[in-house]
């Protein structure tokens, strides 16, 4: 017999959620999604974190930090990760303003 999970509510948690900054929440969400994309690309290539670190001449702890979803990447690092993992992490499109120039 399966038991149903009880619904839990807490005023402290509800107050915390109500006070969150929407911009900070969205930033954190996007960095977590980027970390998930990198993790998926690692798995698709069949590599471990250690293998990626060795290929990029980085410490394995740095790759672990990338996958935590809290790392602030440089564009160069993102480009290198894409190159080593043969993947696209994000797409930058041309602005309509630039196309007509």
N, C-alpha and C positions, 0 to 999 in steps of 0.2 A: 504494500500500500504506500503510495506516494504522499508525502506531506507537502502542503502548500507553504511557501515562504510567507512569513508574516510581514505585513507592511510596517515599516519603521519610519517614524517621524521624530524630528528633533528640532526644537526651536533654535538651538545654536547653529545647526547645519542650515536651516532655512534662512536665518539671519545672515549667515556667511554667504550663501548663494545670492541673496538679495543685494548684498553690498559689493559683489564682484564688479569689476570694471569691464564693460563689454569689449573695449578695444584690447585690453590685456588678455581677456578670455579668447578672443579671436586670434590674436598673435600666438598664444600658447597652442591653440587648436591646430593652426597651420604648421607650427614647428613639429608637433606630434605627428601630423599627417606626413610631413617630409621624412621624418625618422622612419615611419612605417614603410614609405616607398623605398627607402634605402635598404631596409631589412628585407622587403620582398625581392628586390633586385639581387641581394646577396644570395638568398635562397634559390632564386631562378638560375643563378650562375653556379650554384652548388658550392659556394665559398663560405668559409667561416669568417668571423670577425678578424681572427688572427691572419688569415690568408690575405684579406683586403689590406690590413695594416702592413704586412710584409711587402705587398705589391706597391703600396704607396709610400713606403719608407716612413711609416708612422708607428707610434706605439699602439699596441692593442687597446690600451686604456683610452686613447683618443677616439677610436672607432666606437668603443662602448659609450663614450660621452655623446657621440653623434647620434647613436641609437636611443639615447635617453629622452630625446625630444626637447632638450633644454639648451642645446648648443646654438650659438649664433654664428652661422656659416659665412665665409667670404664667398664671393662669386667664383673665385679661382678654385677653392676647395670643392664647391658643388660641381664645377666643370670637370675636375679631376675624378671625382667619384663617378660621374656619368661615364667618363672615358674608360675607367678601369672596369666598371660593371656593365658596360655596353648597354646603357639604358638612358632614358630621358626622364629626369626628375620633374621638370616643369618646361612649359613652352612659352617663349616670349614672342608675341605677335607684333607685327609692325603697326604702328599707329596710322590711322587713315590720313592724318596730317602729314606724316612723313612720306607716304606713298605718292602724294601728289607733287612733292617737291622735286 
